[in-house]
Amino acid sequence: MRVRLLGDRVSRAVAWKMAEQLGWADTGKAEYIAVAKLQADAFVTLDADLRKQVRGIVATVPFKTLAAAS
């Protein structure tokens, strides 16, 4: 699914902070998590490992939960 990243200073700063906190070398995944956090949304992913890594940082929901709701 396409996601419109905010691209502003605040979201970039949050993404870098998350990447550093999680030990990631870049902000690729952290950009999506930053948007979810800043928008007070849940982060939905098929990647169970990624969901575990960001637990406690942002609300997470497995994809099957989202798919069941539609």
Buried (B, 14 or more C-beta within 10 A) or exposed (E): EEEEBBEEEEBBEBBBBBBEEBEBEEBEBBBBBBBBBBEEEEBBBEEEEBBEBBEEBBBBBBEEEEEEEE
